[in-house]
Amino acid sequence: MQKVLITGASGFLGTAISRAFRKDRELVCHTHTRGGEGYRAADLRDADACKQLVDEVQPDILIHPAAYRDPDFCERHPQESTLLNVDSVRHLQAGLAGDALLVYVSSDYVFSGQDPPYREEDPRGAVNLYGRQKMAAEELAAQHPNHLILRMPVLIGEDPVHQPGFISKMREAIGDKTPRAIDDVLARFPTWTRDIAEAICFLIQQEQRGVFHCSSQHGGTTYALHQVLAEMLGENMEHLSPSHEVLVRPAARPRDSQLSPEKILERGFTGFKTFPEVLRELHI
Ligand SMILES: NC(=O)c1ccc[n+]([C@@H]2O[C@H](COP(=O)([O-])OP(=O)(O)OC[C@H]3O[C@@H](n4cnc5c(N)ncnc54)[C@H](OP(=O)(O)O)[C@@H]3O)[C@@H](O)[C@H]2O)c1
């Protein structure tokens, strides 16, 4: 039976991946602090902890989503975020057997957002530190002889256990009737965590290797996505106004980093659900 180690298994995406991998495989779920019983805790900012984790588990497949995924946090804490977002890949990979598979979770933020949609081979050019960390981590992952690198946009799904997700935050903004301006400039393509988990299973089963884009093709600005949700909820959102100015934040954002999923679809993957389809699946 294949042994699979999932880092960040207590996180938003890690939870969905571990659910998908529970069947027919021996699973080791890693966490930093939040997982609780049944999880293997390790601080992956620490080189020795990375080494110890891989040495102990000796996985056939290592899936590595653990990261700081807030671009503003990364911009404010460059050293700390580099330890987890970049260096952990080097340290985990160092202990991995050459024939073991490394699945690295990357982001659409490796692209500048000037020239979408992006295919896997298109030149990267991140506009913020988080994106540059993802670029550096991809290069480290690609040094492993047996690797998959998956790029994805903003994720949606069942709320993570410890914090409200993208949909809950939108729902709150629509429901609490507090007037506010919502970004109507940057294009986003929310993609279901469950579809990502299925895509990983599919690529492993098909013995695919290399870089793949995993993204829904239904997108819009955050304001437009609020309109879709409000309509489904049967609520009005007159208190929300479209902001045509890009919000000033510590980390710049790509304007439109739409990923083309053509490559994975050509290999036979069934596809990524649209935003309204996911809302329906989640009974919203
Ligand atoms: N969420 C998105 O919209 C999105 C979009 C594109 C790409 N991604 C990528 O997808 C991956 C997963 O993101 P996510 O949304 O699932 O993130 P998340 O919910 O914030 O989960 C992060 C995971 O990393 C773990 N972690 C945090 N600090 C750690 C440390 N020092 N050592 C070891 N583990 C640590 C956390 O453990 P604890 O629970 O114990 O803190 C948690 O399990 C990331 O690589 C992210 O860049 C996410």
PDBQT file of the ligand as one rigid body, heavy atoms in Angstrom, charges set to zero:
ROOT
HETATM    1  N1  LIG A 301      -6.254  29.302  -0.108  1.00  0.00    +0.000 N 
HETATM    2  C1  LIG A 301      -6.118  29.762  -1.338  1.00  0.00    +0.000 C 
HETATM    3  O1  LIG A 301      -6.962  30.525  -1.848  1.00  0.00    +0.000 OA
HETATM    4  C2  LIG A 301      -4.917  29.352  -2.171  1.00  0.00    +0.000 A 
HETATM    5  C3  LIG A 301      -4.825  29.772  -3.510  1.00  0.00    +0.000 A 
HETATM    6  C4  LIG A 301      -3.726  29.345  -4.288  1.00  0.00    +0.000 A 
HETATM    7  C5  LIG A 301      -2.737  28.545  -3.732  1.00  0.00    +0.000 A 
HETATM    8  N2  LIG A 301      -2.853  28.189  -2.413  1.00  0.00    +0.000 N 
HETATM    9  C6  LIG A 301      -1.791  27.362  -1.842  1.00  0.00    +0.000 C 
HETATM   10  O2  LIG A 301      -2.405  26.210  -1.298  1.00  0.00    +0.000 OA
HETATM   11  C7  LIG A 301      -1.662  25.768  -0.163  1.00  0.00    +0.000 C 
HETATM   12  C8  LIG A 301      -2.601  25.534   1.007  1.00  0.00    +0.000 C 
HETATM   13  O3  LIG A 301      -3.260  26.736   1.335  1.00  0.00    +0.000 OA
HETATM   14  P1  LIG A 301      -4.435  26.747   2.414  1.00  0.00    +0.000 P 
HETATM   15  O4  LIG A 301      -5.420  27.767   1.989  1.00  0.00    +0.000 OA
HETATM   16  O5  LIG A 301      -4.901  25.370   2.690  1.00  0.00    +0.000 OA
HETATM   17  O6  LIG A 301      -3.654  27.309   3.696  1.00  0.00    +0.000 OA
HETATM   18  P2  LIG A 301      -4.101  27.256   5.242  1.00  0.00    +0.000 P 
HETATM   19  O7  LIG A 301      -5.545  26.919   5.385  1.00  0.00    +0.000 OA
HETATM   20  O8  LIG A 301      -3.613  28.531   5.835  1.00  0.00    +0.000 OA
HETATM   21  O9  LIG A 301      -3.250  26.033   5.824  1.00  0.00    +0.000 OA
HETATM   22  C9  LIG A 301      -1.882  26.140   5.991  1.00  0.00    +0.000 C 
HETATM   23  C10 LIG A 301      -1.338  24.857   6.559  1.00  0.00    +0.000 C 
HETATM   24  O10 LIG A 301       0.078  25.035   6.783  1.00  0.00    +0.000 OA
HETATM   25  C11 LIG A 301       0.366  24.682   8.132  1.00  0.00    +0.000 C 
HETATM   26  N3  LIG A 301       1.451  25.498   8.687  1.00  0.00    +0.000 N 
HETATM   27  C12 LIG A 301       1.420  26.796   9.044  1.00  0.00    +0.000 A 
HETATM   28  N4  LIG A 301       2.601  27.165   9.578  1.00  0.00    +0.000 NA
HETATM   29  C13 LIG A 301       3.394  26.056   9.574  1.00  0.00    +0.000 A 
HETATM   30  C14 LIG A 301       4.703  25.777  10.017  1.00  0.00    +0.000 A 
HETATM   31  N5  LIG A 301       5.488  26.714  10.562  1.00  0.00    +0.000 N 
HETATM   32  N6  LIG A 301       5.172  24.519   9.875  1.00  0.00    +0.000 NA
HETATM   33  C15 LIG A 301       4.399  23.556   9.311  1.00  0.00    +0.000 A 
HETATM   34  N7  LIG A 301       3.167  23.761   8.866  1.00  0.00    +0.000 NA
HETATM   35  C16 LIG A 301       2.655  25.000   8.994  1.00  0.00    +0.000 A 
HETATM   36  C17 LIG A 301      -0.900  24.937   8.898  1.00  0.00    +0.000 C 
HETATM   37  O11 LIG A 301      -0.847  24.170  10.112  1.00  0.00    +0.000 OA
HETATM   38  P3  LIG A 301      -1.742  24.624  11.389  1.00  0.00    +0.000 P 
HETATM   39  O12 LIG A 301      -3.165  24.347  10.973  1.00  0.00    +0.000 OA
HETATM   40  O13 LIG A 301      -1.301  23.763  12.483  1.00  0.00    +0.000 OA
HETATM   41  O14 LIG A 301      -1.473  26.078  11.583  1.00  0.00    +0.000 OA
HETATM   42  C18 LIG A 301      -1.957  24.473   7.908  1.00  0.00    +0.000 C 
HETATM   43  O15 LIG A 301      -2.126  23.083   7.989  1.00  0.00    +0.000 OA
HETATM   44  C19 LIG A 301      -0.587  26.817   0.084  1.00  0.00    +0.000 C 
HETATM   45  O16 LIG A 301       0.622  26.364  -0.457  1.00  0.00    +0.000 OA
HETATM   46  C20 LIG A 301      -1.088  28.031  -0.685  1.00  0.00    +0.000 C 
HETATM   47  O17 LIG A 301      -0.015  28.837  -1.106  1.00  0.00    +0.000 OA
HETATM   48  C21 LIG A 301      -3.914  28.549  -1.625  1.00  0.00    +0.000 A 
ENDROOT
TORSDOF 0
